């Protein structure tokens, strides 16, 4: 019977597309299925039953102020879709939703296996069951989800690692703030041994994208992703994503100082799909465009 119920669960992106009656502005799934899928939608009024989905759906709202109503049988939950709140639809649940007007929403479709893995890696023996939430005030989770939307369009190694790390961080936050038995992560207890840290930094410096993933880094260290990220930060003061971002920024600056390299060549060398994508990422980190940096540096 449980297997039959699992089979009836629809993929979250397909069910959201059906009830929202539109296409997402952006959607990205990681090569690693455990990283889930991030989607950004803008949709109009909604009056429909959301059928059971295979993954948990966690969402927050951007520039929106709309009343929410979720009805399950005789139970009614209400809230307001607005910045700083989250809504959670646990996998396998169904309810009628009523939203009167336009909504700008970021959604994460998170496999339950990821929740279970993060709970296990945090040494928790508690059941990893998420609570339903309807417009629930949680600025921390809302900010993490809003940050995730900024990496939807990126396909570089840095973007992929960011999404992997952010998904694990979101899963940890959900277990701590939105589960039946909240998870309390243990404090960090030491960094990586010197040899393992050297290998990890070597992987991060490598130009081979196949070597740079949280799964590969953690496996090489003989740790779970959860414990690797905490130990790496204890050793370096930065998360793997922030360390790699800083390293790639220094690489970009060095290349831009070389007048023989065009900006598009720099972008391609660093794995960006276009010069525009590289310029946007560079300006976000430095406050100036690559061409402005080049003029100042040469």
LINKADA-V956854 format. One record per pair of residues at least 12 apart in sequence whose ideal C-beta (glycine too) atoms are under 10 Angstrom apart, sorted by the first residue. I is the first residue (numbers start at 1). J is the second residue. D is the distance in Angstrom with one decimal. If there is no record, write none. Layout:
I;J;D
I;J;D
//
This chain:
2;92;9.9
5;52;7.5
5;92;6.9
6;52;9.3
6;54;7.5
6;91;9.5
6;92;8.1
7;54;9.6
8;51;8.2
8;52;6.5
8;54;9.6
8;92;9.2
9;51;8.1
9;52;4.8
9;53;5.7
9;54;4.3
9;55;8.5
9;91;7.0
9;92;6.0
9;93;9.9
9;94;9.8
10;50;9.5
10;51;5.9
10;52;7.2
10;53;5.7
10;54;6.8
10;55;9.9
11;37;8.9
11;53;7.2
11;54;5.8
11;55;7.7
11;109;7.9
12;36;9.1
12;37;7.2
12;39;8.4
12;50;9.7
12;53;4.4
12;54;6.5
12;55;4.8
12;56;8.2
12;57;5.4
12;89;8.4
12;91;8.4
12;107;7.7
12;108;9.2
12;109;3.9
12;110;8.8
12;111;9.7
13;27;6.4
13;29;8.5
13;37;6.2
13;39;6.2
13;41;9.9
13;53;9.1
13;55;9.1
13;57;9.7
13;107;8.6
13;109;6.4
14;51;9.9
14;53;8.6
14;54;9.5
15;50;6.4
15;51;5.8
15;52;8.4
15;53;5.1
15;54;8.9
15;55;9.9
15;57;8.6
15;89;9.6
15;94;9.9
15;109;9.7
16;39;7.1
16;41;7.0
16;43;8.8
16;50;8.2
16;53;8.2
16;57;7.3
16;59;9.4
16;89;9.6
16;105;9.4
16;107;6.7
16;109;8.3
17;39;9.3
17;41;8.8
17;43;9.8
18;48;8.2
18;50;8.9
18;51;8.1
19;43;8.7
19;46;6.3
19;47;9.4
19;48;4.6
19;49;7.9
19;50;5.6
19;51;8.3
19;97;7.3
20;41;5.9
20;42;9.1
20;43;4.1
20;44;8.3
20;46;6.6
20;48;8.8
20;50;9.8
20;99;9.8
20;103;8.6
20;105;8.9
20;107;9.8
21;43;7.1
21;44;7.6
21;45;9.8
21;46;8.4
21;48;8.7
22;41;6.9
22;42;7.5
22;43;5.2
22;44;7.8
23;39;9.8
23;41;8.5
23;43;9.9
24;37;9.7
24;38;9.5
24;39;4.4
24;40;6.0
24;41;5.0
24;42;8.7
24;43;9.3
24;105;9.7
24;106;9.9
24;107;8.3
24;152;9.0
25;39;8.3
25;40;4.7
25;41;6.6
25;42;6.1
25;104;9.0
25;106;9.8
25;149;9.3
25;152;8.4
25;153;9.9
26;38;8.1
26;39;7.0
26;40;4.7
26;41;9.1
26;106;9.5
26;149;7.7
26;151;9.9
26;152;4.1
26;153;5.9
27;39;4.2
27;40;7.4
27;41;8.7
27;107;9.0
27;109;9.2
27;152;7.2
28;40;9.5
28;148;9.5
28;151;7.9
28;152;5.1
28;153;7.6
28;154;8.2
28;155;8.0
28;159;8.6
28;160;9.4
28;163;7.4
29;109;8.4
29;163;9.4
30;159;9.7
30;160;6.3
30;161;9.8
30;163;5.6
30;164;6.4
30;167;7.7
30;213;9.3
31;160;7.0
31;164;9.4
31;213;8.0
31;215;9.8
32;114;9.6
32;160;8.4
32;163;9.1
32;164;6.3
32;167;8.9
32;213;6.9
32;214;8.1
32;215;6.2
32;225;9.8
33;55;10.0
33;111;6.6
33;113;8.4
33;114;8.6
34;110;8.9
34;111;6.2
34;113;6.5
34;114;4.6
34;115;9.9
34;117;6.7
34;118;9.2
34;164;8.2
34;167;7.4
34;168;8.6
34;171;9.1
34;214;9.8
34;215;8.4
34;225;8.8
35;108;9.7
35;110;9.0
35;111;9.0
35;114;7.7
35;160;8.1
35;161;9.9
35;163;5.5
35;164;5.0
35;165;9.2
35;166;8.6
35;167;4.7
35;168;8.4
35;213;9.7
35;214;8.9
35;215;9.6
36;55;6.8
36;56;8.6
36;57;10.0
36;58;9.1
36;107;9.9
36;108;5.7
36;109;5.4
36;110;4.4
36;111;6.2
36;114;6.5
36;148;9.5
36;163;8.4
36;164;9.7
36;166;9.8
36;167;5.4
36;170;8.6
36;171;8.7
37;55;7.7
37;57;9.9
37;107;8.3
37;108;7.4
37;109;4.3
37;110;8.4
37;111;9.3
37;152;9.9
37;163;9.7
37;167;9.7
38;106;7.1
38;107;7.4
38;108;5.6
38;109;7.9
38;110;9.8
38;145;8.4
38;148;5.0
38;149;6.8
38;150;9.9
38;151;7.6
38;152;5.5
38;163;6.8
38;166;8.7
38;167;8.5
38;170;10.0
39;57;9.5
39;59;9.1
39;105;8.7
39;106;7.4
39;107;4.9
39;108;8.1
39;109;7.1
39;148;9.9
39;149;8.9
39;152;7.7
40;62;8.4
40;104;8.1
40;105;7.6
40;106;5.4
40;107;7.8
40;148;9.2
40;149;5.1
40;150;9.8
40;152;5.8
40;153;9.5
41;59;8.8
41;103;7.6
41;104;7.7
41;105;5.2
41;106;7.9
41;107;6.6
42;62;9.1
42;63;9.7
42;64;9.3
42;102;7.1
42;103;7.2
42;104;5.1
42;105;7.7
43;99;8.5
43;101;9.9
43;102;7.3
43;103;5.6
43;104;8.6
43;105;7.5
44;99;8.7
44;100;9.6
44;101;7.1
44;102;5.6
44;103;7.9
45;66;8.7
45;98;8.5
45;99;6.0
45;100;5.7
45;101;5.7
45;102;7.7
45;103;8.7
46;66;9.4
46;68;9.3
46;96;9.8
46;97;5.4
46;98;7.0
46;99;4.3
46;100;8.7
46;101;9.4
46;103;7.6
47;69;9.6
47;96;8.0
47;97;7.5
47;98;5.3
47;99;7.7
47;100;8.8
48;96;7.1
48;97;6.4
48;98;8.6
48;99;9.7
49;71;9.0
49;72;9.9
49;94;6.5
49;95;7.1
49;96;4.8
49;97;7.6
50;70;8.7
50;89;6.6
50;93;8.3
50;94;6.3
50;95;6.1
50;96;7.8
50;97;5.8
51;93;9.6
51;94;5.6
51;95;9.7
52;89;9.4
52;90;9.6
52;91;7.6
52;92;4.8
52;93;6.3
52;94;5.1
52;95;9.9
53;89;6.9
53;90;9.1
53;91;6.1
53;92;7.4
53;93;8.1
53;94;8.8
53;109;7.7
54;91;6.3
54;92;8.1
54;109;8.3
54;111;7.8
54;112;8.6
55;89;9.4
55;90;9.6
55;91;5.5
55;92;9.6
55;108;8.8
55;109;4.3
55;110;5.7
55;111;5.3
55;112;7.1
55;113;9.5
55;114;8.9
55;115;9.8
56;88;6.8
56;89;7.0
56;90;5.6
56;91;4.9
56;92;9.1
56;93;9.3
56;108;8.1
56;109;7.4
56;110;4.6
56;111;7.8
56;112;6.5
56;114;8.8
56;115;7.0
56;130;5.7
56;171;9.3
56;174;7.9
56;178;9.7
57;87;8.0
57;88;7.2
57;89;4.2
57;90;8.3
57;91;8.1
57;93;9.5
57;107;5.8
57;108;7.4
57;109;5.9
57;110;7.8
58;86;6.3
58;87;7.6
58;88;5.3
58;89;8.0
58;90;9.6
58;106;9.2
58;107;7.1
58;108;4.7
58;109;8.3
58;110;6.2
58;130;8.3
58;133;8.5
58;141;7.3
58;142;9.9
58;144;9.5
58;145;6.7
58;148;9.8
58;170;7.0
58;171;9.5
58;173;9.6
58;174;6.7
58;178;8.3
59;81;8.7
59;85;9.4
59;86;6.7
59;87;5.0
59;88;7.8
59;89;8.0
59;103;9.3
59;105;5.2
59;106;6.4
59;107;4.4
59;108;7.3
59;109;9.7
59;133;9.5
59;141;10.0
59;142;9.3
59;145;7.1
60;81;8.9
60;82;9.4
60;83;7.5
60;84;7.8
60;85;6.8
60;86;5.2
60;87;7.7
60;105;7.1
60;106;5.6
60;107;8.5
60;108;9.0
60;135;10.0
60;138;8.4
60;139;9.5
60;141;7.1
60;142;4.1
60;143;8.2
60;144;8.5
60;145;4.3
60;146;6.0
60;148;9.3
60;149;8.8
61;80;8.9
61;81;4.5
61;82;5.8
61;83;6.0
61;84;8.4
61;85;6.7
61;86;8.7
61;87;8.2
61;103;6.5
61;104;6.5
61;105;5.4
61;106;7.8
61;135;8.4
61;142;7.9
61;145;9.4
61;146;9.0
62;81;9.9
62;82;9.6
62;83;6.5
62;103;9.1
62;104;4.4
62;105;7.2
62;106;6.6
62;142;9.5
62;145;9.5
62;146;6.6
62;149;7.5
63;82;9.2
63;83;7.3
63;102;9.6
63;103;9.7
63;104;5.4
64;80;9.0
64;81;5.0
64;82;6.1
64;83;7.3
64;85;9.7
64;99;9.6
64;101;8.8
64;102;7.4
64;103;5.2
64;104;5.1
64;105;7.1
65;80;6.7
65;81;7.2
65;82;5.1
65;83;8.6
65;101;8.9
65;102;9.9
65;103;9.6
66;79;9.8
66;80;7.0
66;81;4.5
66;82;7.8
66;99;5.5
66;100;6.1
66;101;5.2
66;102;7.3
66;103;5.6
66;104;9.8
66;105;9.9
66;135;9.1
67;79;7.8
67;80;5.8
67;81;7.7
67;82;9.9
67;98;8.3
67;99;7.4
67;100;6.2
67;101;8.8
67;135;8.4
68;80;6.4
68;81;5.3
68;82;9.6
68;85;9.1
68;87;7.0
68;97;7.4
68;98;7.8
68;99;5.9
68;100;9.3
68;103;9.0
68;134;5.5
68;135;4.9
69;95;9.5
69;96;8.2
69;97;7.1
69;98;4.4
69;99;7.7
69;100;9.1
69;134;7.9
69;135;9.7
70;87;8.2
70;89;8.5
70;93;9.7
70;95;4.8
70;96;7.4
70;97;5.7
70;98;8.2
70;99;9.7
70;132;7.4
70;133;9.4
70;134;4.8
70;135;9.1
71;95;6.1
71;96;4.5
71;97;7.9
71;98;7.4
72;93;7.6
72;94;7.4
72;95;4.4
72;96;7.7
72;132;8.1
73;95;8.9
73;96;9.7
75;95;8.7
75;132;9.5
76;95;9.6
76;96;9.5
76;98;9.8
76;134;9.5
77;95;8.3
77;132;7.0
77;133;8.5
77;134;4.2
77;135;8.5
77;136;9.5
78;98;9.5
78;134;6.6
78;135;7.5
79;133;8.0
79;134;4.2
79;135;2.2
79;136;6.7
79;137;8.9
80;134;9.3
80;135;4.9
80;137;9.6
81;99;6.8
81;101;9.4
81;102;9.9
81;103;5.6
81;104;9.0
81;105;7.3
81;134;9.2
81;135;5.9
82;135;7.3
82;137;9.3
82;142;9.5
83;104;9.6
83;139;8.7
83;142;6.8
83;143;9.4
83;146;7.9
84;135;9.8
84;136;10.0
84;137;6.3
84;138;7.6
84;139;4.7
84;140;9.6
84;141;9.6
84;142;5.1
84;143;8.2
84;146;9.5
85;133;8.4
85;134;8.9
85;135;4.7
85;136;5.9
85;137;5.3
85;138;6.7
85;139;8.4
85;141;9.2
85;142;6.2
86;108;9.9
86;133;5.8
86;134;9.4
86;135;8.0
86;136;5.5
86;137;8.3
86;138;4.8
86;139;9.2
86;140;9.3
86;141;4.9
86;142;5.5
86;144;9.5
86;145;7.1
86;173;9.8
86;174;9.0
86;177;9.1
86;178;7.7
87;105;8.4
87;107;9.0
87;132;8.7
87;133;5.7
87;134;5.7
87;135;6.1
87;136;7.0
87;138;10.0
88;108;9.9
88;110;9.7
88;130;5.8
88;131;6.7
88;132;6.1
88;133;4.1
88;134;8.4
88;136;7.4
88;138;9.5
88;141;9.0
88;174;7.5
88;178;5.8
89;107;9.3
89;109;9.9
89;130;9.1
89;132;7.1
89;133;8.6
89;134;9.3
90;112;8.6
90;115;9.8
90;129;7.4
90;130;4.7
90;131;7.4
90;132;6.1
90;133;9.3
90;178;9.4
90;179;10.0
91;109;9.3
91;110;8.4
91;111;8.1
91;112;5.3
91;115;9.1
91;129;10.0
91;130;8.1
92;112;8.6
93;130;9.6
93;132;6.7
95;132;8.0
95;134;9.1
97;134;9.1
104;149;9.9
105;145;9.4
105;149;9.5
106;142;9.0
106;145;5.1
106;146;6.2
106;147;9.3
106;148;6.6
106;149;4.3
106;150;9.6
106;152;8.4
107;145;8.1
107;148;9.6
107;149;9.3
108;141;9.7
108;144;9.0
108;145;6.1
108;148;6.5
108;149;9.6
108;163;9.9
108;166;9.0
108;167;7.4
108;170;6.4
108;171;9.5
108;174;9.4
110;130;8.8
110;167;7.0
110;170;7.3
110;171;6.6
110;174;7.7
111;167;9.6
111;171;9.6
112;128;7.5
112;129;9.0
112;130;8.5
113;128;9.7
114;128;9.4
114;167;6.7
114;168;7.8
114;170;9.3
114;171;5.5
114;174;9.8
115;128;4.5
115;129;8.5
115;130;6.9
115;170;9.9
115;171;5.5
115;172;9.6
115;174;6.9
115;175;6.7
115;179;8.3
115;183;9.9
116;128;5.0
116;129;10.0
116;171;9.4
116;175;9.8
117;168;8.7
117;171;8.0
117;224;7.8
117;225;8.0
117;226;8.2
118;167;9.0
118;168;5.9
118;169;9.2
118;170;9.2
118;171;4.1
118;172;5.6
118;173;9.8
118;174;8.7
118;175;6.5
118;183;8.4
118;185;9.6
118;224;8.8
118;225;8.3
118;226;6.0
119;171;8.2
119;172;8.8
119;175;5.7
119;179;8.5
119;181;9.9
119;183;6.2
119;226;9.4
120;224;7.8
120;226;8.7
121;168;8.5
121;171;9.6
121;172;9.1
121;185;9.7
121;218;9.3
121;223;8.7
121;224;3.8
121;225;6.7
121;226;3.5
121;227;6.3
121;228;9.3
121;229;9.8
121;230;9.8
122;171;9.5
122;172;6.8
122;175;7.4
122;176;9.3
122;183;5.9
122;184;8.7
122;185;5.1
122;186;7.3
122;224;8.7
122;226;5.8
122;227;8.6
122;230;9.6
123;183;9.6
123;185;8.6
123;186;6.4
123;224;9.6
123;226;9.1
123;227;9.0
124;175;7.3
124;179;9.6
124;181;8.6
124;182;9.7
124;183;5.0
124;184;8.3
124;185;8.3
124;186;9.4
125;181;9.8
126;175;8.2
126;179;7.6
126;180;8.3
126;181;4.3
126;182;8.2
126;183;6.5
126;184;9.5
127;179;8.1
127;180;6.8
127;181;6.5
128;171;8.8
128;174;9.0
128;175;6.2
128;179;6.5
128;180;9.1
128;181;8.9
128;183;8.1
129;175;9.5
129;178;9.8
129;179;6.0
129;180;5.0
129;181;8.0
130;171;9.8
130;174;6.0
130;175;8.1
130;178;5.6
130;179;5.7
130;180;8.2
131;174;9.2
131;177;9.2
131;178;5.2
131;179;6.5
131;180;6.4
131;182;10.0
132;178;9.1
133;174;9.7
133;177;9.5
133;178;6.1
136;177;9.1
136;178;7.7
138;173;8.4
138;174;9.6
138;177;6.2
138;178;7.6
140;169;10.0
140;170;9.8
140;173;6.3
140;176;9.4
140;177;7.5
141;169;9.8
141;170;6.9
141;173;5.3
141;174;7.0
141;176;9.7
141;177;6.7
141;178;7.5
144;166;6.5
144;167;9.6
144;169;6.4
144;170;5.3
144;173;6.6
144;174;9.8
145;166;8.9
145;170;7.1
145;173;9.9
147;162;8.8
147;166;6.8
147;169;9.7
147;170;9.7
148;162;8.6
148;163;7.0
148;166;5.4
148;167;8.1
148;169;9.8
148;170;7.5
150;162;9.1
150;284;8.5
151;163;5.7
151;166;7.5
151;241;9.9
151;281;9.9
153;273;8.7
153;277;7.2
153;280;9.1
154;271;9.7
154;272;8.3
154;273;8.3
154;277;6.9
154;280;9.4
154;281;7.5
155;271;8.1
155;272;8.4
155;273;5.8
155;277;8.5
156;209;8.4
156;248;8.3
156;267;9.7
156;270;7.0
156;271;4.3
156;272;5.7
156;273;7.8
156;277;8.0
156;278;8.8
156;281;8.1
157;204;9.4
157;206;9.6
157;207;9.5
157;208;9.4
157;209;4.6
157;210;9.4
157;211;9.3
157;212;5.0
157;213;8.3
157;244;7.5
157;248;8.4
157;270;9.0
157;271;5.7
158;209;9.9
158;212;8.7
158;241;7.2
158;244;5.7
158;245;5.8
158;247;9.3
158;248;5.8
158;249;9.6
158;270;8.5
158;271;7.7
158;272;9.3
158;281;8.0
159;241;9.5
159;271;9.1
159;272;9.4
159;277;9.4
159;281;8.7
160;209;8.1
160;212;8.2
160;213;7.1
160;214;9.3
160;241;9.7
160;271;9.8
161;204;8.9
161;209;9.8
161;212;6.5
161;213;6.8
161;214;6.5
161;217;8.9
161;239;9.4
161;240;6.4
161;241;5.1
161;243;9.9
161;244;6.1
161;245;8.9
162;239;9.4
162;240;9.5
162;241;4.8
162;242;9.2
162;244;8.7
162;245;7.9
163;214;9.9
163;241;9.2
164;213;6.7
164;214;4.6
164;215;7.8
164;217;10.0
164;225;7.7
164;229;9.6
164;240;9.0
164;241;8.2
165;214;6.2
165;225;8.4
165;229;6.4
165;239;6.2
165;240;6.5
165;241;4.8
165;242;9.1
165;244;9.9
166;239;10.0
166;241;8.0
167;214;9.5
167;225;9.8
168;214;7.4
168;224;9.7
168;225;5.9
168;226;6.4
168;229;7.0
169;226;9.7
169;229;8.4
169;239;8.8
169;241;9.9
171;183;9.6
171;226;9.1
172;185;6.5
172;226;7.3
172;229;9.9
185;226;8.3
185;230;8.4
186;227;9.8
186;230;9.2
187;230;9.0
188;227;8.9
188;229;9.9
188;230;4.7
188;231;7.1
188;233;7.5
188;234;5.0
189;227;9.4
189;230;8.6
189;231;8.6
189;234;8.3
190;230;9.5
190;231;6.8
190;234;6.3
190;235;8.7
191;230;8.9
191;231;5.2
191;232;7.4
191;233;8.1
191;234;3.8
191;235;3.2
191;236;7.8
191;237;9.7
192;221;6.3
192;223;8.3
192;227;9.9
192;228;7.8
192;230;10.0
192;231;4.8
192;232;6.1
192;233;9.9
192;234;7.7
192;235;4.8
192;236;8.6
193;221;8.6
193;222;9.9
193;231;9.0
193;235;9.0
194;235;8.8
195;221;9.9
196;217;9.6
196;220;7.5
196;221;4.8
196;222;7.7
196;223;8.5
196;228;9.2
196;231;8.6
196;232;9.5
196;235;9.1
197;221;8.6
197;231;8.6
197;232;7.6
197;235;5.2
197;236;7.6
199;217;8.8
199;220;5.8
199;221;7.6
200;216;9.7
200;217;5.4
200;218;9.2
200;220;7.0
200;221;6.4
200;228;8.0
200;231;9.4
200;232;6.5
200;235;8.7
200;236;9.1
200;240;7.7
200;243;9.2
201;217;9.9
201;232;9.3
201;235;9.5
201;236;8.1
201;240;9.8
201;243;7.9
201;244;9.9
201;247;8.8
202;220;9.7
203;216;6.8
203;217;5.9
203;220;6.9
203;221;9.9
203;240;9.6
203;244;9.7
204;217;7.7
204;232;9.5
204;236;10.0
204;240;6.9
204;241;9.9
204;243;6.4
204;244;5.2
204;247;6.4
204;248;9.4
205;244;8.9
205;247;6.6
205;248;10.0
205;251;9.2
207;251;9.7
207;269;8.7
207;270;9.6
207;271;8.9
209;271;6.8
212;240;8.9
212;244;7.2
213;225;9.5
213;240;9.7
214;226;9.6
214;228;7.1
214;229;7.1
214;232;9.7
214;240;6.7
214;241;8.8
215;228;9.5
217;229;8.8
217;232;7.8
217;240;6.4
218;231;9.6
218;232;9.3
218;240;9.4
225;240;9.6
228;240;7.8
229;241;8.8
245;281;9.0
245;285;7.2
246;285;8.8
248;270;6.0
248;271;8.5
248;272;9.9
248;281;8.9
248;282;9.8
248;285;9.3
249;270;9.6
249;281;9.0
249;282;7.6
249;285;5.6
249;286;7.4
251;266;8.8
251;269;8.1
251;270;6.5
252;266;6.2
252;267;8.8
252;269;8.9
252;270;6.0
252;272;9.6
252;278;7.7
252;281;8.8
252;282;6.1
252;285;8.9
252;286;9.0
252;290;7.3
252;293;8.5
253;266;9.7
253;282;8.9
253;286;8.4
253;290;9.2
253;293;6.8
253;294;9.5
253;297;7.3
254;266;9.5
254;297;9.7
255;267;9.5
255;269;6.5
255;270;7.8
255;290;9.3
255;294;9.7
256;282;8.5
256;290;5.7
256;291;8.7
256;292;10.0
256;293;5.5
256;294;4.9
256;295;9.9
256;296;9.8
256;297;6.5
256;298;8.5
257;293;8.7
257;294;7.5
257;297;5.0
257;298;6.5
258;294;9.4
258;297;9.9
258;298;9.0
259;294;7.7
259;297;9.7
259;298;5.9
261;294;9.6
262;275;8.7
263;275;5.7
263;278;7.4
263;279;7.4
263;282;9.3
263;289;9.0
263;290;5.1
263;291;6.5
263;293;9.8
263;294;7.4
264;276;9.9
264;278;8.3
264;279;10.0
264;290;9.9
266;278;6.9
266;279;9.9
266;282;9.0
266;290;6.9
266;294;9.3
267;279;7.7
267;281;9.2
267;282;9.0
267;290;8.2
270;282;9.4
275;290;8.2
275;291;10.0
278;290;6.8
279;291;7.9
279;292;9.9
//
